[in-house]
Amino acid sequence: MSPKKILIVEDEEVIRRLCGRLLSKAGRELLLVETVQEAFDAIKNNEWDLLVTDLRLPDGHGVDVILRFKEKFPDRKALIITGSPTPEDRLSQIESLYVECIFKPFEPPVLEAAVRKALGE
């Protein structure tokens, strides 16, 4: 069985590294990127089992990343991690496209459980 592939889009280095460390367990393959454009390139050029994205990114919005991801992989799951204290208006437009919204700061087991659930592990 091939390893699950996860695309992580997060501009905060500390959070990106934490996600990478937590989610690399269980033989998963990860790509960690910082921007919407890097995410678009990764979506275009690779197969992914799961998207984990921040909402506020330096060159755009994570909602746009989710929309592009779901265009190419309609049956795959997306998770949101965000520092926003309340869900943004745009989230209501895409409620059916993501599995869970995790608010920063989060405890590592919360992220791990959401990823396991999304991947069906």
Protein Blocks (a to p, Z undefined) as FASTA:
>chain_A
ZZdddddddfblklmmmmmmmmmgghiacdddfbfklmmmmmmmpccfbdcddfbdfkbc
fklmmmmmmmmmmmbccddddfbfbdcfklmmmmmmpfbdcdddddfklmmmmmmmmnoZ
Z
